Amino acid sequence: MELLRPNKLSEFKGKKEIKENISVYIKSALSNSSTLDHCLFHGLAGTGKTTLAIVIANELNQKIKIVQGANIQKPTDIINLALTLQENDVLFIDEIHTINPQIVELLYSIMEDFAIDICLGKDFNSKITRVKIPKFTLIGATTNLGKIPESFEERFGIIVYFGEYEQEEMKEIIDFYSDKYKVILKEEEINLIARNCKGIPRIANKIIRRIKDFKTINSSISIKNILKRIGIVKNGINTIDLKYLNILNDFDSPVGIKTISHAILLDETTIENKIEPYLIYCKYINKTIKGRTLTEKGKKFLCSI
């Protein structure tokens, strides 16, 4: 099934302040016949960074080239990319922090001077030639701002943080996707879905797509049962999250990450990056030097299941 995205700022739901600011920057660039400043979007995965980059390109009436940072590892990768750009293009680099740190500096002259220094020839016959490239807008997205060198970050004129969405924003997003996928939902069903998205639009999109699947086969199945079938227990907590919480509940003392990893058969990186952030956000767990503990709120949640 095609993953549908908003195409215009008017369709991008939530993040009102971000949208209003971006709208100003775009209108100013168009009014002055100038290139939009380079943008750096950072924050949680699935919160609309890529979508907004595409929306910006559409609002500017320009083409967008999408590249993964992990694919930029050699000087030739940057050079070849720069030489394919056309005037006022939008270049979107996802997970920009994964670019090889040793060659990030090559981007500096490209971003500031719209030029790139290329070495021609070999050994004593080599010489540096500066090649001009068309003016463009670089939009970088990252889930790990701390890995972006400060000198690199400073070269972005527009920096935007994407956090989780509020409940009312999620309801707007769910309404948008249910309309796109032609899934009819009642208000209480939209509220139920919104409570189980962890404030992440990408999760809302996935849930609506699975609802469409189940409803296509059995139109009478309830949304609550669908959520249960796809592993969502309550308030966005899924079966793996629940297993994690139950492990902490079984111990009277702090539990180390290695113990948790062995108990739920998941690697430590996944636990730390995918599971714990939301549990900490919900105030269900505490992370201490000695290990992880279940909070009183976490205990109450388990009792409510």
C-alpha positions as CSV (number, residue, x, y, z in Angstrom):
1,M,0.0,0.0,0.0
2,E,1.3,3.4,-0.9
3,L,2.4,5.6,2.0
4,L,0.5,8.8,1.5
5,R,2.0,12.1,2.7
6,P,0.8,15.7,2.9
7,N,2.0,17.7,-0.2
8,K,1.3,21.3,1.0
9,L,1.7,23.2,4.3
10,S,-2.1,23.4,4.5
11,E,-2.2,19.6,4.6
12,F,0.6,19.2,7.2
13,K,-1.2,18.7,10.5
14,G,0.0,19.8,13.9
15,K,3.2,21.7,14.7
16,K,1.4,25.1,14.2
17,E,4.4,27.2,15.2
18,I,6.8,25.3,13.0
19,K,4.5,25.6,10.0
20,E,3.9,29.3,10.5
21,N,7.6,30.0,10.7
22,I,8.4,27.8,7.7
23,S,5.6,29.6,5.7
24,V,7.3,33.0,6.5
25,Y,10.7,31.7,5.4
26,I,9.3,30.3,2.1
27,K,7.3,33.5,1.3
28,S,10.3,35.6,2.0
29,A,12.5,33.5,-0.3
30,L,10.0,33.6,-3.1
31,S,9.4,37.4,-2.7
32,N,13.1,38.1,-2.8
33,S,13.8,35.6,-5.6
34,S,16.4,34.0,-3.3
35,T,17.2,30.5,-2.2
36,L,15.7,29.3,1.1
37,D,18.3,29.1,3.9
38,H,19.7,25.6,4.6
39,C,17.5,23.8,7.2
40,L,18.3,21.2,9.9
41,F,15.5,19.2,11.3
42,H,16.2,17.1,14.4
43,G,14.1,15.1,16.8
44,L,12.2,11.8,17.1
45,A,11.8,9.4,14.2
46,G,8.5,9.4,12.4
47,T,7.5,13.0,13.4
48,G,7.4,14.5,9.9
49,K,11.0,15.6,9.1
50,T,11.0,14.0,5.6
51,T,7.4,15.0,5.0
52,L,8.1,18.6,5.7
53,A,11.2,18.6,3.5
54,I,9.0,17.4,0.6
55,V,6.3,19.9,1.5
56,I,8.9,22.7,1.4
57,A,10.1,21.7,-2.1
58,N,6.5,21.6,-3.3
59,E,5.8,25.1,-1.8
60,L,8.9,26.4,-3.5
61,N,7.9,24.7,-6.8
62,Q,11.3,23.0,-6.9
63,K,12.5,19.5,-7.3
64,I,13.8,17.5,-4.3
65,K,16.6,15.0,-4.3
66,I,16.5,12.6,-1.4
67,V,19.7,10.9,-0.1
68,Q,20.6,8.9,2.9
69,G,23.6,10.2,4.9
70,A,25.0,6.7,5.2
71,N,25.5,6.7,1.4
72,I,27.8,9.7,1.6
73,Q,31.1,8.2,2.7
74,K,33.7,9.3,0.2
75,P,34.7,12.7,-1.3
76,T,33.4,11.5,-4.7
77,D,30.0,10.9,-3.2
78,I,29.6,14.6,-2.2
79,I,31.2,15.8,-5.5
80,N,28.9,13.7,-7.7
81,L,25.9,14.8,-5.6
82,A,26.8,18.5,-5.9
83,L,27.3,18.3,-9.6
84,T,23.8,16.9,-10.2
85,L,22.1,19.9,-8.6
86,Q,20.2,22.4,-10.5
87,E,19.3,26.0,-9.6
88,N,17.1,26.2,-6.5
89,D,16.9,22.5,-6.0
90,V,16.2,21.1,-2.6
91,L,18.7,18.5,-1.4
92,F,17.4,16.4,1.5
93,I,19.9,14.3,3.4
94,D,18.2,11.9,5.9
95,E,20.1,10.9,9.0
96,I,22.7,13.5,8.1
97,H,24.7,12.6,11.2
98,T,25.7,9.3,9.5
99,I,27.8,11.1,6.8
100,N,31.5,10.1,7.2
101,P,32.8,12.8,9.7
102,Q,36.1,13.0,7.8
103,I,34.4,14.4,4.7
104,V,31.7,16.6,6.3
105,E,34.0,19.6,5.8
106,L,33.7,19.3,2.1
107,L,30.1,20.4,2.5
108,Y,31.0,23.7,4.1
109,S,32.1,25.5,0.9
110,I,29.2,23.9,-0.9
111,M,26.7,25.3,1.6
112,E,28.3,28.7,2.1
113,D,29.9,29.5,-1.3
114,F,27.9,27.2,-3.6
115,A,31.3,26.0,-4.9
116,I,33.4,22.8,-4.5
117,D,37.1,22.4,-4.7
118,I,38.1,19.5,-6.9
119,C,41.6,18.1,-7.2
120,L,42.7,17.5,-10.8
121,G,45.7,15.5,-11.9
122,K,48.1,13.4,-9.8
123,D,51.1,14.1,-7.6
124,F,53.2,17.1,-8.7
125,N,50.8,17.8,-11.6
126,S,47.8,18.0,-9.5
127,K,46.0,21.3,-8.9
128,I,42.9,22.5,-7.0
129,T,40.1,23.8,-9.2
130,R,37.1,25.6,-7.7
131,V,33.9,24.6,-9.5
132,K,30.7,26.7,-9.0
133,I,27.5,24.9,-8.4
134,P,23.9,26.2,-8.6
135,K,22.4,27.7,-5.5
136,F,20.3,25.2,-3.7
137,T,18.7,24.5,-0.3
138,L,20.1,21.7,1.9
139,I,17.7,20.2,4.3
140,G,19.3,17.8,6.8
141,A,17.3,15.5,9.1
142,T,18.7,13.7,12.1
143,T,17.5,11.7,15.1
144,N,20.8,12.4,16.9
145,L,21.7,16.1,16.9
146,G,24.6,15.4,19.3
147,K,26.5,13.7,16.5
148,I,26.4,16.8,14.3
149,P,29.7,18.8,14.6
150,E,29.0,22.3,16.0
151,S,30.8,23.9,13.0
152,F,28.4,22.0,10.7
153,E,25.3,22.8,12.7
154,E,26.2,26.5,12.6
155,R,26.0,26.5,8.8
156,F,22.2,25.9,8.9
157,G,20.2,29.0,9.0
158,I,17.0,27.3,10.0
159,I,17.0,24.7,12.8
160,V,13.8,23.0,13.8
161,Y,13.1,20.4,16.6
162,F,10.4,17.8,16.1
163,G,9.1,16.3,19.3
164,E,6.0,14.1,19.9
165,Y,2.6,15.5,18.9
166,E,-0.2,16.6,21.3
167,Q,-3.4,14.5,21.5
168,E,-5.4,17.1,19.5
169,E,-2.7,17.2,16.8
170,M,-2.7,13.4,16.6
171,K,-6.5,13.4,16.0
172,E,-6.0,15.8,13.1
173,I,-3.4,13.5,11.6
174,I,-5.5,10.4,12.1
175,D,-8.4,12.2,10.4
176,F,-6.1,13.1,7.5
177,Y,-4.9,9.5,7.0
178,S,-8.3,7.9,7.5
179,D,-9.6,10.2,4.7
180,K,-6.7,9.3,2.4
181,Y,-7.1,5.6,3.0
182,K,-10.9,5.8,2.9
183,V,-11.3,4.4,6.4
184,I,-14.4,5.7,8.2
185,L,-13.9,6.3,11.9
186,K,-16.2,7.5,14.7
187,E,-14.9,10.3,17.0
188,E,-14.4,7.9,19.9
189,E,-12.4,5.6,17.6
190,I,-10.2,8.5,16.5
191,N,-9.6,9.3,20.2
192,L,-8.7,5.7,21.0
193,I,-6.2,5.6,18.1
194,A,-4.7,9.0,19.1
195,R,-4.1,7.6,22.7
196,N,-2.1,4.7,21.2
197,C,0.2,6.5,18.7
198,K,2.9,7.6,21.2
199,G,2.5,11.0,19.7
200,I,4.2,9.8,16.5
201,P,2.5,10.4,13.1
202,R,4.3,7.5,11.4
203,I,2.7,5.1,14.0
204,A,-0.7,6.7,13.3
205,N,-0.2,6.0,9.6
206,K,0.7,2.4,10.2
207,I,-2.3,1.9,12.5
208,I,-4.7,3.3,9.9
209,R,-3.3,1.1,7.2
210,R,-3.7,-2.0,9.4
211,I,-7.3,-0.9,10.3
212,K,-8.0,-0.7,6.6
213,D,-6.7,-4.3,6.2
214,F,-8.8,-5.7,9.0
215,K,-11.9,-3.8,8.1
216,T,-11.6,-4.9,4.4
217,I,-11.8,-8.5,5.6
218,N,-14.2,-8.0,8.6
219,S,-16.1,-4.7,8.6
220,S,-17.6,-5.4,12.1
221,I,-14.3,-5.9,13.9
222,S,-13.7,-3.2,16.6
223,I,-10.8,-0.8,16.6
224,K,-10.0,-2.0,20.1
225,N,-9.6,-5.6,18.8
226,I,-7.5,-4.4,15.9
227,L,-5.1,-2.6,18.2
228,K,-4.9,-5.8,20.3
229,R,-4.3,-7.9,17.2
230,I,-1.4,-5.7,16.1
231,G,0.2,-5.8,19.5
232,I,-0.8,-2.5,21.1
233,V,-1.9,-3.0,24.7
234,K,-2.8,0.4,26.1
235,N,-1.7,4.1,25.8
236,G,0.7,3.1,22.9
237,I,2.4,0.5,25.0
238,N,3.0,-2.6,22.9
239,T,3.6,-6.2,23.9
240,I,7.4,-5.8,23.9
241,D,7.1,-2.6,26.1
242,L,4.8,-4.6,28.4
243,K,7.3,-7.5,28.6
244,Y,10.0,-4.9,29.6
245,L,7.8,-3.4,32.3
246,N,6.9,-6.8,33.7
247,I,10.6,-7.7,34.0
248,L,11.2,-4.6,36.2
249,N,8.1,-5.4,38.2
250,D,9.5,-8.9,39.0
251,F,12.6,-7.4,40.7
252,D,12.8,-5.4,44.0
253,S,16.0,-3.8,43.0
254,P,17.3,-1.9,40.0
255,V,17.7,-4.1,36.9
256,G,20.8,-3.8,34.6
257,I,20.4,-3.4,30.8
258,K,22.1,-6.8,30.2
259,T,19.7,-8.6,32.4
260,I,16.7,-7.0,30.6
261,S,18.3,-7.8,27.2
262,H,18.6,-11.5,28.0
263,A,15.1,-11.6,29.6
264,I,13.2,-10.1,26.6
265,L,15.6,-11.4,23.9
266,L,16.4,-8.0,22.5
267,D,19.7,-6.3,21.9
268,E,20.7,-3.4,24.2
269,T,20.7,-0.8,21.4
270,T,17.1,-1.5,20.5
271,I,16.1,-1.4,24.1
272,E,17.8,2.0,24.8
273,N,16.8,3.6,21.5
274,K,13.4,2.2,20.7
275,I,11.8,1.1,24.0
276,E,13.0,3.1,26.9
277,P,12.6,6.7,25.6
278,Y,8.8,6.4,25.5
279,L,8.6,4.6,28.9
280,I,10.7,7.4,30.4
281,Y,8.5,10.0,28.7
282,C,5.4,8.3,30.2
283,K,7.3,8.3,33.6
284,Y,6.8,4.5,33.9
285,I,10.5,3.8,34.5
286,N,13.6,5.5,36.0
287,K,17.2,5.0,34.7
288,T,19.8,5.1,37.4
289,I,23.5,4.3,37.7
290,K,22.6,1.0,39.3
291,G,20.0,0.1,36.7
292,R,16.3,0.5,35.7
293,T,13.4,0.7,38.1
294,L,9.7,0.8,37.8
295,T,8.0,4.0,39.0
296,E,4.8,4.1,41.0
297,K,3.1,5.4,37.9
298,G,4.5,2.4,36.0
299,K,3.2,0.0,38.7
300,K,-0.3,1.6,38.5
301,F,-0.2,1.2,34.7
302,L,0.5,-2.6,35.0
303,C,-2.3,-2.9,37.5
304,S,-4.7,-1.3,35.0
305,I,-3.9,-3.8,32.2
